[in-house]
């Protein structure tokens, strides 16, 4: 009976992680949805918008480098609460600004706060779920990123056209405060009944020490090479649909919802596939990498999205790539808990997230200049199509057997 109660509690915690990630992506997506609208009001150009996005990425990178270690030290309950409190205030602060510099400062603060989400969530999964269920649990909470991306294009235009764009940013404050109360009330760290893991030392591991392991670099490179694709979708996809197909603020909803519904299915399916492989007796190495290879191949056709004449052909190609990205990410994140003890998971996720955010910062600036001077999205989709196969090759070279890091 006790085991059943604890098992049910695990999934309640997973539900909280899901809703936190949903709110996280609603906050991120508001600016992307409003970008064409705000551009006409505030008057920024592509380069300036690139700088606004870059400011978020820079803060997110720095925040991730720090957040993992902080969460490993404070624990997931307090660390997660602090993170969402910071990003909630930062999200609402967008309503107070009217200039490019103001938006850049608000985005910087948002990036610092949001950096805590994935290190805290992945660490929580590692603490509460056995190895065989981690990919599925990660896939479920990670699907919140797509739900957030679905909610934003449905709710943000409605709020903006009725109350003004300022209220679109303020709306997220209510969601975040509700989650924070629920988290502090429900989550109580305690003994985690994971029967298939060995007992671990409680000693902390300095994050700098973790850079000496190939497993850390495999995760970092995986994030560095593939995260820019997700950041491009978050911040430029509405602008792409607006410039290439003439979609207005009220038209963006159906295409974006279709893309992120597909991404949602990909997130859960990616975790389910590798969990299925494990249950069939495959090694973690074979199961994770096989699932990642499937996802990498499904991204390749996005190459043709930039030149698709029909809107829904482009939506289908982008949606399939978004689904594959999420399936890929689920297994990439789960690799960390496969190869590192739970006390190091937050720090390793933070290090890898730092690499992904730095790459996102570079792609943001590059995209701004590219579109300002050429107006072509073709090079961006071409890079996205090959990124995942390249990343999987790098991961396999670094950790050919995906063996646990010998930390002791």
N, C-alpha and C positions, 0 to 999 in steps of 0.2 A: 504493500500500500504506500509506504514512504517513497519508494522508487517511482511509483506512478504519479504521486503528488509533485515530486521534483521534476519529473519529465514534463508534466503539464506546465510547471512554472518556467521551464526553459523556453517553451513556445510563447508564453506571455512576454518574456523578456525579448524574444525575437520579434514579437509584434511591436514592442516599443522601439526597437532598433529600426524596424520598417518605417514607422511613422516619423521618427527623427530624420531619417534619410529622405523621406518624402518632403518634409518641411525644408530641409537643406537645399533640395533642388528647386523647390518653388522659389526660395529666396534668390538662387542663382539665376533662374530662368526669367524673372521679372524684367531685368534689364534687356535680355535678348529679345523678348517678345515686344517690348516697347521701343527697341532701338530705332526702327524706321520712323516711328511716331515722334520720339524725342529728338531725332536728328533734324526734323523739320521745325521743331520748336526752339531748340537750343542752338542748332546750326553747326554741330561738329561735322568734320569730314571723316573719311575712312581712316586716315592716319591718327587723328585725335581719338576716335573710337577705339582704335587699336591700343593706344596708350592707356585708355580707361580700363580696358580688359587686362592689359599688361600689369597695371597696378594691383589688380585683384590677384593675378597669378604670382606676382612677386611676394605679396604678403602670405599667400597660401603656401608658397614654397618655404618661406622662413618659418611660418607657423607649423607646418608639418615636421620640420626638422626638430622643433622644440616640443610639439604637442605629444608625440609618441613617448618621449622620455618623461614628460610631466605626468601623463596618464599612467605610465608604469609605476610612478612613484606615489601619486595621490590615490590611485585606484579608479576604476571605471565609474563608480557612482558619482564621486565629487568631480572628477575630471570632465566627464561628459556634461554635467550640469553647468560647470563654468564655461565650457565651450559654447553651448547653445545660448547661454545668457549673453555672451559677448556678441555672437553673430545676430541675435535678435535685435539688440540695440543698434547695431551697425546697419541692418537691413532697414529699420525704420528711419535712420538718419538720412537716407536718400531723399526722403520727402522734404528735407530742409534745404537742399542745395539746388542751384540754378545754373551752374557753370561747369565747364569741362574739368577744371581743377577740383571743384567741389565733389563731382561724381568720382573722380579718381581717388580722393581721400576716403570717401564713403566705401568705395569698393575695396580699398586697402584694408580698412577695418573689418569689412565682411570676410575677406580672405583669411585674416588672422583667426577669427572666431571659427569659421567653418573648417579650418584645418584639423580640428579635434574630432570630427565626426567619424571618419573611417578608422583611425587608430583605435578609438574607443570601441567602436562597433566590432571590429575584427577581434580585438582582445576579449571582449565580452563573449563572443562566440567560442573562442578558444577556451575560455574559463568554464563555460556551461555545456558545451556539446562535445560528444566523443568524435573521434576522427572521421568515422564513417558518415556522420550526419552534418559535418561542418560545411561542406560545399553546398548542400541543400539549404541549410540555415542562412549561409551567406547569400545564396541566390535569392532567398525570400526577402531578406532585409535590403539587399542591393536593388531589388525590383522597385523599392520605394523611390529610387532616383528617377525612374521612368514615370511612376505615378505623379511625382512632383512636376515632371516635364509635361504631363498631360493636363494636370490641374491648372498650371500657369496660363497656357494659351486659351483655356476656356473661361477662367475667372478674371484674369488681368484685363482683357479688352472690355468686359462687362463693367468692371469697377471703374476703369478709366473713362469710358464714355458717359457714365452716369454720375460719378463723383469727382473725377479728375485723376491724373496719373499719380499724384502724391499718395492717394489712398490705396493704390495698388501696392505700394511699398509698406504702408502702415498695416495692411491686412495681415501680413506675415507675423507681426508681433503678437497678435492674439493666438495664432496657431502655436507659436513657440512657447508662450507662457503656459498654455494648456498642457503641452507635452512636458515641460519642466516640472510642473506640479505632479503630474502622473508618475514621472520617473522617480522623483524624490520620495513619493508615497509608496510606490510598489517595489522598487529595486532595493534589495538588501543583500549585500555580498555575504557569502557564507561558504561552507564547505561545498565544493562542486563535485557532484557524484559522477565523475568520468571514470568508468571502469577499465577502459582499454588503454589508458595512458599511465606511464610510470610516475612514481612520486618525484617531485621536482624540488630542487633547492629554492629557498626563498630569497636568496641573495640577488641584488640588482646587478644588471650588466650595463656598463657605460656604453652609450650608443656608438662612440668612437671606436670602441673595441669590436663592435659588430661589423665594421668596415673591413675587417680582416678575413671575412668569410665569403667564399664564392656564392653561397646561397643568398647573401645580402645583395651582391652585385647582380645576380640573376634577376631578382625581383626589381631592383632599381632600374636596370636596363629595359626590362619588360614594360615598366611604367613610362620610362623616358621616351621610348619609341612609339608607344601606342596611345598614351593619354592625350596627345595633341589632337587626335581625331575626335575624341569626345568633347574637348574644349571648343574645337571648331564648330561642332554641331550645336553646342549650347549657345554660343555667342554670335554665330554667323548664319545659322540655318534660317532663321526668320528673314534676315537680310537677303539671303540667296533667293528665297521664295518670292520676296518682294521685288527684287531687281530682275530676276529671270522670268517670272510668271505674272508679275503685276499684282500680287496678293496684298491687300490692305490689312489693317489691324483686325478688322472683323472677319476677314477671309482666312486668316492663318490657322484658326482652330482645327478644322477637319484634317488638313495635311499633317500638322504637328501631332495631333492626337493619334492618327494612324501610325506614324513613325514610332512614337513612344509606346503605343500598345504592343507593337511588334518587339520593341526593345524589352518591354516587361516580360513577354513570353520567353525571349532569349535569355534573360537573367535567370529565371527559374529553371528553364530547360538545360542551361549550361551546368548548373549545379546538380540537377537530377541525372544528367548523362554520366558525369564522372562518378557520382555516388552509385549509380547502377553498375558501372564497370567494376568498382571496388567490391560490391556485393557479389559479383560473379567471380571474384577471386583474383582480379588483376592487381598488380602492385600500384601503389600511389603514383609512381613515376609514369607507368604506362597509362593509367586512367586519366590523370591530369593532362598529360601532354597529348593524348589522343583527342580529348575533348577540345583542347586549345587548337589543335590542328584543324579540326572540323570548323571551328569558329573562324580561324584565319583564312580558310578557303572561301568561306561565305562572304567575307569582306571584299574580295577581289573585284566582283562586278560593279562596285561603286565607281570604278573608273569611268563608266559610261553615264553616270548621273548628270554630270555637268553639261552634257550635250544632248540630253533627252528632250525631244520636242514636246512630249506630253507630260503634263504635271504629275499625273499619277504613276507614270513609268518611273520618273525620278523619285517620287515618294516611295515606291516599292523597293528600288535599289538602295536608297538611303536607309529605309526601315530595316531591310535585311542586314545591312552593315551595322546598324545600331543594335539589333538583336545579337549579332555575332560579337560585337564589342562587349556587351554586358555578359554574355556567356563566357567570353575570354576572361573578363575581369574577375568573375566569380572564382574561376580556377586559379588565376594568378594570385589573388588574395589568399586563397586556401593553401597555396604552396607555402606561405609563410608559417601557418600553424602546423603544416606537415614537417617542416624542417627546423623550426626553432621552438624552444621551451616557452610556455605561456608567459613567463616573466619578461621575455624579450620581444613578444609579438608586437606590442604597441610601438616600440622603438623602431623595429624593422619596417613596419608599415609606414611610419613617419618618414624614414629615410627614403623609401621607394616613392612615397607620395611627393617628397621634395623634388626628386628627379623628374617625376611627371609634371609637376607644377612649373619647374624651370623650363622644361620643353614647351609647356603650354604658353609660358611667357614669351618665349622666342617665336612660337608660331603666331601669337597674337600680333606682335610687332611686324613680323614678316607679312602676314595676311593684310594688315592695314596698308602697308606700302604697295604690295602687289595689286590690291584692288584699286587703290587710288590712281596708280599709273597705268594699269592694263585693263582693269575691270573684268578679268577672266578668272573663273573658279576652276578651270581645268587642271592647272598644276597642283592645286590643293587636293582634289579628288584622286589624282594620280598618285600622290604621295600616300594618301590614306589606303589605297588599294594594296600596296605592298608592305605596309608597316608591320602587320601582324606576322606574316611569314618570316620577315627579317627578325622580329623580336623572338619568335619561337626558336629560330636557329641560334641566336645569341644565348638564350636560356639553356638550350640543350648542350651547347659547347661548354658552358660554365658548370652546369650540374647534369651531366649525362645520366646519372642514376637517381637524382633527386634525393640524395641521402641526407639524413638529419645532420645539422651542424654539430661538430664535436665541441660543445661548450663545457659540458661537465656540470 
